Amino acid sequence: MGSMRIFARIIAFMAALSLAATPATAQSILRDAESEALFQDMIDPLAEAAGLQPGAVEIVLINDPSINAFVAGGQRIYIHSGLINAADSANQVQGVMAHELGHIMGGHIISTRDGISKASNITILSMLLGAAAALAGSGEAGMGMMMMGQQAAMGSFLAFSRTQEASADAAGAEYLSKAHITGKGSLEFFKKLQNREFRYGYSQNDEAGFARTHPLSGDRITRLRQDYEKDPAWNTAPDPDLQRRFERIKAKLYGYLAEPSATLRSYPEYMDSVPARYARAYAYHKDAQIDKALAETKALLQKNPDDPYFLELEGQVLLESGRPKEALAPLREATHLTGNTPLIASTFGHALIATEDRANFSEAEQVLRAAVARDRENPFAWYQLGIVYASEGDMPRARLASAEQQIMSNRPAQALQSAEVAEQGLPTGSPDWLRAQDIAMQARAELEQRSKRK
């Protein structure tokens, strides 16, 4: 009974995270270890071609059905889930990344969203696999919107001036060339969007149309083709491993966001490919068909028993089905195989806590502390760490963990209160005490900005 109470509290928290974002102010950030690893491998050669170090540019996936990508300052590229859903290949997405990198290197900073780098909802895709309330809040409805977004090609894809666009086009072509990556995918994707523009009748004057914000004239595409076709990399075959991984994460994303019935139509049971099984596992789990979900994960593991993401999926299905003890083995192995990747380690820590076996709490604390040390932008991990601290009677650090989670979840009033309580109980001058002060200052600043906007 006690373990189910803690498990219920965690599920309730996940639902609250999913429902926290309001479309008018911020989209939710979708976080998944496998997807982030792929995106990093896709952008790194382009970043190196631009003179940056590997890992210097970060790709952030936004839960938004429109076909969109943008930069908003710093070295982050924001890509909407609708763009991944619309793309046919990893090479096409790399073309978009190269273009956006051109905006970063050219100093073209524009954002139509207030504070997108502090989006009010960070959704851990692999951690919310079976949380029905969370999925109802941002998943099923989101996929319906995604399909409409695909058809209409709405949004503000790469919304910059013609001069900046031309500059980004040229820079993107240069980065692709230096990285020995063909520009065919880039051209295919821009042509795909131009076809949508024609099909749905958007003009340069449409308020919300793609054409207005990112005009894809025939002349512009012709210039791109001329640049790409004369490049030595034009006939270089795209990386087959990147394409294989892209097909996996595209199906995974679809299975996570779509209604189960839509997923099963797109990936019917006779399809036995890895992407199909991946998508169906999510659909079955969301539909509370746990045996079928586990059958899909078992089939995936039979193909590759050491795939950490298949192990993560198996552990996640078990965990979210109320079987945390059974989830420990696959999640522990997935954590080990990925070198303690923070997102997977956080899921493992979640499972350790959900057993409510106090013998597991010490390991959970170690795992979660390591996870937040490497990735502080993980409110779910902070919440779990707060549970561990509270169980040990360390309430100041429990409140500090709550403050970390609340400030990232766009709840500055609660964050301020938690930080002030934490500060009073922490040793003066300690790193945690200083961090509590920082959060309190940030929260006050955000509250002041809100009051000025009223």
C-alpha positions in Angstrom: 0.0 0.0 0.0 2.8 2.4 0.9 4.7 1.8 -2.4 1.5 2.5 -4.3 1.0 5.8 -2.5 4.5 7.0 -3.5 3.9 5.7 -7.0 0.6 7.5 -7.2 2.3 10.7 -6.1 4.9 10.4 -8.8 2.3 9.8 -11.4 0.3 12.8 -10.2 3.5 14.9 -10.4 4.1 13.8 -14.0 0.6 14.7 -14.9 1.0 18.1 -13.4 4.2 18.6 -15.4 2.4 17.8 -18.6 -0.5 20.1 -17.9 1.6 23.0 -16.7 2.4 24.5 -20.1 0.1 26.9 -21.8 0.3 27.2 -25.6 0.2 31.0 -25.4 3.4 31.3 -23.5 5.5 28.2 -24.1 5.6 24.8 -25.7 6.7 21.7 -23.8 10.2 20.4 -24.3 10.3 16.7 -25.1 13.3 14.9 -23.6 14.4 11.4 -24.5 17.9 10.0 -24.2 17.9 8.1 -27.5 16.6 11.1 -29.5 19.0 13.5 -27.9 22.0 11.2 -28.6 20.9 11.0 -32.3 20.4 14.7 -32.7 23.8 15.4 -31.2 25.4 13.0 -33.6 23.6 14.7 -36.5 24.6 18.3 -35.5 28.2 17.7 -34.3 29.9 17.3 -37.8 28.1 20.4 -38.9 29.2 22.3 -35.8 32.8 21.2 -36.4 32.5 22.4 -40.0 31.5 25.8 -38.6 34.6 25.9 -36.4 32.9 24.8 -33.1 33.7 22.0 -30.8 31.5 18.8 -30.7 28.7 19.3 -28.2 28.8 23.1 -28.5 25.4 23.2 -30.3 22.4 21.7 -28.6 19.2 20.4 -30.3 16.0 20.9 -28.3 12.9 19.1 -29.4 9.7 21.1 -28.9 6.3 19.4 -28.6 4.5 21.4 -31.3 2.8 20.1 -34.4 3.8 22.9 -36.7 6.7 22.4 -39.2 9.2 24.7 -37.5 12.8 25.2 -36.4 14.4 28.3 -35.0 17.1 29.8 -32.9 16.6 32.0 -29.9 20.0 33.1 -28.8 22.9 31.1 -27.6 23.9 27.9 -29.4 20.6 26.0 -29.2 18.5 24.9 -32.2 14.8 24.3 -31.4 13.1 21.8 -33.6 9.3 21.1 -33.5 8.0 17.6 -33.3 5.9 18.4 -36.4 9.1 18.9 -38.4 10.4 15.4 -37.4 7.1 13.9 -38.3 7.1 15.6 -41.7 10.7 14.7 -42.6 11.5 11.5 -44.5 15.1 11.2 -43.6 17.9 12.1 -41.2 19.6 13.9 -44.1 16.6 16.2 -44.5 16.7 17.2 -40.9 20.4 17.7 -41.1 19.7 20.2 -43.9 17.4 22.1 -41.5 20.1 22.0 -38.8 22.7 23.3 -41.2 20.5 26.2 -42.1 19.7 27.0 -38.5 23.4 26.8 -37.6 23.9 29.4 -40.3 21.6 31.7 -38.3 23.6 31.1 -35.1 27.0 31.7 -36.7 25.6 34.8 -38.5 24.2 36.2 -35.3 20.6 36.1 -36.5 18.8 36.0 -33.2 15.0 36.1 -33.2 12.3 34.4 -31.2 8.6 34.6 -31.4 8.3 32.9 -28.0 8.9 34.6 -24.7 11.6 32.7 -22.8 11.6 29.5 -24.9 14.8 28.4 -23.2 12.9 28.3 -20.0 9.8 26.5 -21.4 7.3 25.9 -18.6 7.1 22.2 -19.2 10.0 19.8 -19.7 8.4 16.4 -20.6 10.7 13.4 -20.2 9.3 11.3 -23.1 10.5 8.0 -21.8 9.4 8.8 -18.2 5.8 9.7 -19.1 5.2 6.6 -21.2 2.2 5.3 -19.4 1.0 8.3 -17.4 -2.6 8.5 -18.7 -3.3 12.0 -17.3 -0.1 13.4 -18.8 -0.8 11.8 -22.2 -4.3 13.1 -22.2 -3.0 16.5 -21.5 -0.3 16.8 -24.2 -0.1 13.7 -26.2 -3.3 12.6 -28.0 -4.6 16.1 -28.6 -1.1 17.1 -29.6 -1.0 14.4 -32.4 -4.3 15.6 -33.7 -2.9 19.0 -33.9 0.2 17.6 -35.5 -1.7 16.0 -38.3 -3.5 19.3 -39.0 -0.2 21.1 -38.7 1.3 18.8 -41.3 -1.5 19.3 -43.8 -1.6 23.1 -43.4 2.2 23.6 -43.0 1.4 26.2 -40.4 3.8 27.9 -38.1 6.7 30.2 -38.6 9.4 28.0 -40.0 12.7 29.9 -39.9 11.1 33.3 -39.5 13.8 35.8 -40.6 14.3 38.4 -43.3 15.2 37.4 -46.9 18.7 38.6 -46.4 19.3 36.5 -43.3 17.6 33.6 -45.0 20.0 33.8 -48.0 22.9 34.1 -45.6 21.8 31.1 -43.7 21.2 29.1 -46.9 24.7 29.8 -48.0 26.3 29.0 -44.7 24.3 25.8 -44.3 25.4 24.7 -47.7 29.0 25.4 -46.7 28.7 23.4 -43.5 27.2 20.4 -45.3 30.0 20.5 -47.8 32.8 20.7 -45.2 31.2 17.9 -43.3 30.9 15.8 -46.5 27.2 15.6 -46.2 25.0 15.7 -49.3 22.7 18.6 -49.7 20.0 16.4 -51.4 18.1 16.1 -48.1 18.1 19.9 -47.6 16.8 20.5 -51.1 14.2 17.7 -50.7 12.8 19.2 -47.5 12.6 22.8 -48.8 10.9 21.4 -52.0 8.5 19.4 -49.8 7.5 22.6 -48.0 7.2 24.6 -51.2 4.8 21.9 -52.5 2.7 22.2 -49.3 2.7 25.9 -49.8 1.2 25.5 -53.3 -1.1 22.7 -52.3 -2.8 24.5 -49.5 -2.8 27.9 -51.2 -0.7 30.0 -48.8 0.5 33.3 -50.1 3.1 35.8 -49.0 0.3 37.7 -47.2 -1.1 34.9 -45.1 -0.9 35.9 -41.4 0.0 32.4 -40.2 1.2 30.8 -43.4 4.5 29.2 -43.9 5.0 31.2 -47.1 4.8 34.6 -45.3 7.4 33.7 -42.7 9.8 31.7 -44.8 9.2 32.4 -48.5 10.4 29.5 -50.6 10.5 31.1 -54.1 11.5 29.0 -57.1 14.5 31.2 -57.6 15.7 30.5 -54.1 15.4 26.7 -54.5 17.1 26.9 -57.9 20.0 28.8 -56.2 20.3 26.1 -53.6 20.2 23.3 -56.2 23.0 25.0 -58.1 25.1 25.3 -55.0 24.5 21.7 -53.9 24.9 20.0 -57.3 28.3 21.4 -57.9 29.5 20.4 -54.4 31.7 17.2 -54.2 29.5 15.9 -51.5 26.4 15.9 -53.7 26.6 12.3 -54.6 27.8 11.1 -51.1 25.4 8.6 -49.7 23.7 9.6 -46.5 24.9 7.8 -43.3 22.8 4.6 -43.2 23.2 4.3 -39.4 21.8 7.8 -38.8 18.9 7.0 -41.1 18.2 3.7 -39.2 18.3 5.6 -35.9 16.1 8.4 -37.3 13.4 5.9 -38.3 13.4 4.5 -34.8 13.0 7.9 -33.0 10.5 9.1 -35.5 8.3 6.0 -34.8 9.0 6.4 -31.1 7.8 10.0 -31.2 4.7 9.2 -33.2 3.8 6.3 -30.8 4.2 8.7 -27.8 2.2 11.6 -29.2 -0.5 9.8 -31.3 -3.7 8.3 -30.2 -3.2 4.5 -29.9 -5.7 3.9 -32.7 -3.7 6.2 -35.1 -0.5 4.5 -34.2 -1.9 1.0 -34.9 -3.2 2.2 -38.2 0.2 3.6 -39.2 2.1 0.6 -37.8 -0.3 -2.4 -38.1 0.6 -5.7 -36.3 1.8 -7.4 -39.5 4.8 -5.0 -39.6 7.7 -6.5 -37.6 10.4 -3.8 -38.2 12.0 -2.1 -35.2 10.3 1.2 -35.8 6.9 -0.5 -36.0 7.4 -2.5 -32.8 8.7 0.6 -31.1 5.6 2.6 -32.0 3.2 -0.2 -31.1 4.8 -0.7 -27.7 3.9 2.9 -26.8 0.4 2.6 -28.3 -0.4 -0.6 -26.4 1.0 0.8 -23.1 -1.0 4.0 -23.4 -4.1 1.8 -24.2 -3.4 -0.2 -21.0 -2.7 -3.4 -23.0 0.3 -4.2 -20.9 0.8 -7.8 -22.1 1.0 -6.6 -25.7 3.3 -3.8 -24.9 5.7 -6.2 -23.1 5.4 -8.6 -26.0 6.7 -5.9 -28.4 9.6 -5.0 -26.1 10.5 -8.7 -25.8 10.5 -9.0 -29.6 12.8 -5.9 -29.8 15.2 -7.4 -27.2 15.3 -10.7 -29.0 16.7 -8.8 -32.0 19.2 -6.9 -29.8 19.3 -7.9 -26.1 22.0 -5.3 -25.3 20.2 -2.3 -26.8 20.0 0.1 -23.9 16.9 1.9 -25.3 15.0 -1.4 -25.6 15.9 -2.2 -22.1 14.8 1.3 -21.0 11.5 0.7 -22.7 10.9 -2.6 -21.0 11.8 -1.1 -17.7 9.5 1.8 -18.3 6.5 -0.3 -19.2 7.0 -2.4 -16.1 7.5 0.7 -13.9 4.5 2.6 -15.2 2.4 -0.6 -14.9 3.0 -0.7 -11.2 5.8 -3.3 -11.2 8.8 -1.3 -10.1 10.8 -4.2 -8.7 10.7 -6.0 -12.0 11.8 -2.8 -13.7 15.0 -2.5 -11.8 17.0 -5.1 -13.7 16.4 -3.7 -17.3 16.8 -0.1 -16.1 20.0 -0.8 -14.2 21.4 -2.4 -17.3 20.3 0.4 -19.5 21.9 2.9 -17.2 25.1 0.9 -17.2 25.2 0.5 -21.0 24.7 4.2 -21.6 27.4 5.3 -19.2 24.9 6.6 -16.7 23.0 8.8 -19.2 21.1 11.2 -16.9 17.6 10.7 -18.4 17.8 6.9 -18.1 19.5 7.1 -14.7 16.6 9.3 -13.5 14.2 6.6 -14.6 16.2 4.0 -12.7 16.2 6.2 -9.7 12.4 6.6 -10.0 12.1 2.8 -10.0 14.2 2.4 -6.9 12.1 4.9 -5.1 8.8 3.4 -6.3 9.7 0.0 -4.7 9.5 1.9 -1.4 12.1 -0.5 -0.1 14.3 1.7 2.1 17.3 -0.5 1.2 17.1 1.0 -2.3 17.0 4.6 -1.2 20.7 5.0 -0.7 21.3 3.8 -4.3 18.5 6.0 -5.6 20.2 9.0 -4.0 23.6 8.2 -5.6 22.0 7.7 -9.0 19.9 10.8 -8.8 22.6 13.1 -7.5 24.8 12.0 -10.3 22.0 12.6 -12.8 21.3 16.2 -11.8 25.0 16.9 -11.6 25.3 16.1 -15.3 21.9 17.5 -16.3 20.4 20.1 -14.1 17.5 20.8 -16.4 15.5 17.7 -15.3 12.7 18.7 -13.0 11.5 15.1 -12.7 14.9 14.0 -11.3 14.9 16.9 -8.8 11.4 15.9 -7.6 12.6 12.3 -7.0 15.7 13.5 -5.2 13.5 15.6 -3.0 11.6 12.5 -2.1 14.8 10.8 -1.0 16.0 13.8 1.0 12.6 14.0 2.7 12.7 10.3 3.6 16.0 10.9 5.3 14.7 13.9 7.2 16.9 16.3 5.3 14.1 18.9 4.7 16.3 21.8 3.7 17.7 19.9 0.8 14.3 18.5 0.0 12.9 22.0 -0.3 15.9 23.0 -2.4 15.2 20.1 -4.8 11.6 21.3 -4.9 12.8 24.8 -5.7 14.9 23.5 -8.6 11.9 21.6 -10.0 9.5 24.5 -9.5 11.7 27.1 -11.2 12.1 24.9 -14.2 8.3 24.2 -14.3 7.6 27.9 -14.5 6.2 28.2 -11.0 8.3 31.1 -9.6 6.0 31.8 -6.6 6.4 28.2 -5.3 10.1 28.2 -6.2 10.6 31.4 -4.2 8.9 30.0 -1.1 10.8 26.7 -1.3 14.1 28.4 -1.8 13.6 30.7 1.1 12.8 27.8 3.4 15.8 25.9 2.1 18.1 28.8 2.6 17.1 29.1 6.3 18.0 25.5 7.0 21.2 25.2 5.0 24.7 25.9 6.3 25.4 29.6 5.5 27.9 30.0 2.6 27.6 26.3 1.5 27.1 25.6 -2.2 23.5 24.5 -1.6 22.8 27.7 0.4 24.2 29.8 -2.5 22.1 27.9 -5.0 19.0 28.5 -2.9 19.8 32.2 -3.0 20.2 32.1 -6.8 16.9 30.4 -7.3 15.2 32.9 -5.0 16.7 35.8 -7.0 15.6 34.2 -10.3 12.1 33.6 -9.0 11.7 37.2 -7.7 12.9 38.5 -11.1 10.4 36.4 -13.0 7.6 37.5 -10.7 8.5 41.1 -11.1 8.5 40.7 -14.9 5.0 39.1 -14.7 3.7 41.9 -12.6 5.0 44.5 -15.2 3.2 42.6 -18.0 -0.1 42.9 -16.3 
